[in-house]
Amino acid sequence: MRLKEVLIDWIYEPVLSFIAPAVCVSCGKPLNGNEKVICRECYQKIPTLSEEYLESLKSEISTPYFDDLIIRFEFSPIFQQLIHLLKYEHFSGVASILAQSLAEFIPLNFDLLTAVPLNPARLKERGYNQSALLAEHLSQITRIPFNESILKRVRNTPSQTKLSRSERQANVRDAFKAEGQLEGARILIVDDVVTTGSTLNECARVLKEAGAAKVVAAALATPVDFFQGDRLENVTSWPLQS
């Protein structure tokens, strides 16, 4: 794990907890000694994504390049609070909580684990890639080796928030390249939130073209309160990208 994230975990967050009472980010109740950021009761309220919805989402990808897609949660209000802390408030410890839940769904037959590269402008602004941080924690839990360098973003892409499914596919086309010795490799790609799956599918495409034998995509959550059709016009309350 990078020095910056270590310092955030071990200095920033404990100091913040000392200044303000350690309370659940969702319900406001005091946390016990074994809880961090969110209480057990609130965390258990985050709904697991149904198999039916997952299959529906996968069926709408016209040319899937990944061999499977794993998504842990529905994008619920409680999950939104957690992912906001991870992405915008430097609460990198949230990654360990979410990675533990995702790990329960991950098979262990992979050679490598990587993350969707962040737009360089966002990386510079934020200071870290939240998906890579999640992947690092997932690697520690599963013992699947983490390699952030096998996927590179070679083209900045505009926000996908108001784009249609076909526009999202075009937006990320050729935005990534694969590097390294990947012939015959079994690879798990990790992202935080999926909307249409366009970004993960494009990453899978370049990995397969580089020789990967198997590519599985995994994400923490996807929104289920909108129609997964060609237009995603009512997805305006959150900067979903994938």
C-alpha positions as CSV (number, residue, x, y, z in Angstrom):
1,M,0.0,0.0,0.0
2,R,1.3,3.5,-0.8
3,L,2.8,5.7,1.9
4,K,0.1,8.3,1.4
5,E,-2.7,5.9,2.1
6,V,-0.9,4.4,5.1
7,L,-0.6,7.9,6.6
8,I,-4.2,8.5,5.9
9,D,-5.2,5.2,7.6
10,W,-2.9,5.5,10.6
11,I,-2.8,9.3,11.2
12,Y,-5.7,11.2,9.6
13,E,-8.6,8.9,10.5
14,P,-7.6,8.2,14.1
15,V,-7.0,11.9,14.7
16,L,-10.4,12.7,13.2
17,S,-12.0,10.1,15.5
18,F,-10.3,11.7,18.5
19,I,-11.5,15.2,17.6
20,A,-15.1,14.0,16.9
21,P,-16.8,11.0,18.5
22,A,-16.5,7.7,16.6
23,V,-20.1,7.4,15.3
24,C,-21.7,5.5,12.5
25,V,-21.7,7.6,9.3
26,S,-25.2,6.4,8.6
27,C,-27.2,6.4,11.8
28,G,-25.0,8.4,14.1
29,K,-24.8,5.9,16.9
30,P,-21.5,5.4,18.7
31,L,-19.3,2.7,17.2
32,N,-18.0,-0.1,19.4
33,G,-14.4,-1.2,19.5
34,N,-14.7,-3.6,16.6
35,E,-16.5,-1.2,14.2
36,K,-15.0,1.4,11.9
37,V,-16.9,4.2,10.1
38,I,-20.2,2.3,10.0
39,C,-22.0,0.2,12.5
40,R,-22.8,-3.5,11.8
41,E,-26.5,-2.9,11.7
42,C,-26.3,-0.3,9.1
43,Y,-23.8,-2.1,7.0
44,Q,-26.0,-5.2,6.9
45,K,-28.8,-3.0,5.5
46,I,-26.9,-2.5,2.2
47,P,-28.8,-4.8,-0.2
48,T,-26.9,-7.6,-2.0
49,L,-27.4,-7.3,-5.8
50,S,-29.9,-9.9,-7.0
51,E,-28.8,-12.6,-9.4
52,E,-31.7,-11.7,-11.7
53,Y,-30.6,-8.0,-12.0
54,L,-27.0,-9.0,-12.6
55,E,-28.0,-11.3,-15.4
56,S,-30.1,-8.6,-16.9
57,L,-27.2,-6.2,-16.8
58,K,-24.9,-8.7,-18.4
59,S,-27.4,-9.5,-21.1
60,E,-27.4,-5.9,-22.3
61,I,-23.7,-5.9,-23.1
62,S,-23.8,-6.7,-26.8
63,T,-20.3,-8.0,-27.1
64,P,-19.0,-9.1,-23.6
65,Y,-15.2,-9.6,-23.4
66,F,-15.1,-10.5,-19.8
67,D,-15.9,-14.1,-18.9
68,D,-18.0,-13.2,-15.9
69,L,-19.1,-10.1,-14.0
70,I,-19.3,-10.0,-10.2
71,I,-21.2,-7.2,-8.4
72,R,-21.7,-7.3,-4.6
73,F,-24.3,-4.6,-3.7
74,E,-27.1,-2.4,-4.9
75,F,-26.1,1.2,-5.0
76,S,-28.2,2.2,-2.0
77,P,-28.1,5.4,0.1
78,I,-25.9,3.8,2.8
79,F,-23.5,2.5,0.2
80,Q,-23.4,6.0,-1.4
81,Q,-22.3,7.4,2.0
82,L,-19.4,4.9,2.2
83,I,-18.2,5.4,-1.4
84,H,-18.3,9.1,-1.0
85,L,-16.0,8.8,2.0
86,L,-13.7,6.6,0.1
87,K,-13.6,8.7,-3.1
88,Y,-13.8,12.3,-1.8
89,E,-13.0,12.4,1.9
90,H,-9.8,10.4,2.0
91,F,-11.3,7.7,4.3
92,S,-9.2,5.0,2.7
93,G,-10.1,2.6,5.6
94,V,-13.5,2.2,4.0
95,A,-11.7,0.2,1.3
96,S,-10.9,-2.6,3.7
97,I,-14.5,-2.8,4.9
98,L,-15.9,-3.0,1.3
99,A,-13.1,-5.3,0.1
100,Q,-14.0,-7.8,2.8
101,S,-17.5,-8.1,1.5
102,L,-16.5,-8.3,-2.1
103,A,-13.9,-11.0,-1.2
104,E,-16.8,-13.3,-0.2
105,F,-17.9,-13.5,-3.8
106,I,-14.4,-13.9,-5.4
107,P,-13.1,-17.3,-6.5
108,L,-9.4,-17.7,-5.9
109,N,-8.3,-19.2,-9.2
110,F,-6.7,-16.0,-10.6
111,D,-3.1,-15.3,-11.4
112,L,-3.4,-11.5,-11.2
113,L,-5.6,-8.8,-9.8
114,T,-5.7,-5.3,-11.2
115,A,-7.9,-2.2,-11.1
116,V,-9.5,0.1,-13.7
117,P,-7.0,3.0,-14.1
118,L,-8.3,6.4,-13.0
119,N,-8.5,9.4,-15.3
120,P,-5.1,11.1,-14.8
121,A,-6.8,14.5,-14.0
122,R,-8.9,12.9,-11.3
123,L,-5.9,11.0,-10.0
124,K,-3.9,14.2,-9.7
125,E,-6.8,15.9,-8.0
126,R,-7.7,13.0,-5.6
127,G,-4.2,11.8,-5.0
128,Y,-5.1,8.1,-5.3
129,N,-7.2,5.7,-7.3
130,Q,-10.0,4.4,-5.1
131,S,-10.4,1.2,-7.3
132,A,-6.7,0.4,-7.0
133,L,-6.9,0.9,-3.2
134,L,-9.9,-1.5,-3.1
135,A,-7.9,-3.9,-5.2
136,E,-4.9,-3.8,-2.9
137,H,-7.1,-4.6,0.1
138,L,-8.8,-7.4,-1.9
139,S,-5.4,-8.8,-2.8
140,Q,-4.4,-8.9,0.9
141,I,-7.5,-10.8,1.7
142,T,-7.5,-13.3,-1.2
143,R,-3.7,-13.5,-1.7
144,I,-4.2,-13.0,-5.4
145,P,-1.2,-10.9,-6.5
146,F,-2.0,-7.3,-7.3
147,N,-0.5,-5.7,-10.3
148,E,-1.6,-2.1,-11.1
149,S,0.8,-1.7,-14.1
150,I,-0.8,-4.2,-16.5
151,L,-3.6,-1.7,-17.5
152,K,-2.9,1.9,-18.5
153,R,-5.3,4.6,-19.4
154,V,-3.9,6.2,-22.6
155,R,-6.7,8.6,-23.3
156,N,-8.6,10.9,-21.1
157,T,-12.4,10.4,-21.4
158,P,-15.2,12.9,-20.7
159,S,-17.6,12.1,-17.9
160,Q,-20.1,9.4,-18.9
161,T,-22.8,10.6,-16.5
162,K,-25.2,11.8,-19.2
163,L,-24.2,9.5,-22.1
164,S,-26.3,6.7,-23.5
165,R,-25.1,3.1,-23.5
166,S,-23.8,3.3,-27.1
167,E,-22.1,6.7,-26.3
168,R,-20.4,5.2,-23.3
169,Q,-19.0,2.4,-25.3
170,A,-17.6,4.8,-27.9
171,N,-16.3,7.1,-25.1
172,V,-14.0,4.4,-23.6
173,R,-13.0,2.7,-26.9
174,D,-9.2,2.6,-27.1
175,A,-8.9,4.5,-23.8
176,F,-6.8,1.7,-22.3
177,K,-3.9,-0.5,-23.2
178,A,-2.5,-3.7,-21.6
179,E,1.2,-4.1,-20.8
180,G,3.4,-7.0,-19.6
181,Q,3.5,-10.7,-20.1
182,L,-0.2,-11.7,-20.0
183,E,-0.2,-14.8,-22.3
184,G,-2.5,-17.4,-20.7
185,A,-3.1,-15.3,-17.5
186,R,-6.3,-15.4,-15.5
187,I,-7.0,-11.8,-14.5
188,L,-9.5,-10.2,-12.1
189,I,-10.3,-6.5,-12.9
190,V,-11.7,-4.4,-10.0
191,D,-13.8,-1.2,-10.1
192,D,-15.9,0.6,-7.5
193,V,-19.2,1.2,-9.2
194,V,-20.6,-0.1,-12.5
195,T,-23.5,1.4,-14.5
196,T,-23.5,-0.2,-18.0
197,G,-20.3,-2.1,-17.7
198,S,-18.7,-0.3,-20.7
199,T,-15.5,0.6,-19.0
200,L,-14.9,-2.8,-17.5
201,N,-15.7,-4.5,-20.8
202,E,-13.2,-2.3,-22.7
203,C,-10.5,-3.2,-20.1
204,A,-11.3,-6.8,-20.6
205,R,-11.1,-6.4,-24.3
206,V,-7.5,-5.1,-24.3
207,L,-6.4,-7.7,-21.8
208,K,-7.8,-10.5,-23.9
209,E,-6.2,-9.1,-27.0
210,A,-2.9,-9.1,-25.0
211,G,-3.2,-12.8,-24.5
212,A,-5.1,-13.2,-21.2
213,A,-6.9,-16.5,-21.1
214,K,-9.6,-15.5,-18.7
215,V,-10.8,-12.1,-17.5
216,V,-13.4,-11.6,-14.8
217,A,-14.7,-8.2,-13.8
218,A,-15.7,-7.3,-10.2
219,A,-17.3,-4.2,-8.7
220,L,-18.8,-3.1,-5.4
221,A,-22.2,-1.9,-6.6
222,T,-24.5,-0.9,-9.4
223,P,-27.6,1.3,-9.3
224,V,-30.9,-0.6,-9.8
225,D,-33.4,2.3,-9.6
226,F,-33.3,3.2,-13.3
227,F,-34.0,1.5,-16.6
228,Q,-30.9,-0.2,-18.0
229,G,-31.8,0.7,-21.5
230,D,-30.1,2.8,-24.2
231,R,-30.8,6.1,-22.5
232,L,-29.8,6.7,-18.9
233,E,-31.4,10.1,-18.5
234,N,-32.5,9.8,-14.9
235,V,-29.0,9.0,-13.6
236,T,-28.1,12.5,-12.5
237,S,-27.5,12.3,-8.8
238,W,-24.2,10.6,-8.7
239,P,-21.1,10.8,-11.0
240,L,-21.3,7.2,-12.2
241,Q,-18.7,6.4,-14.8
242,S,-18.5,2.8,-15.9
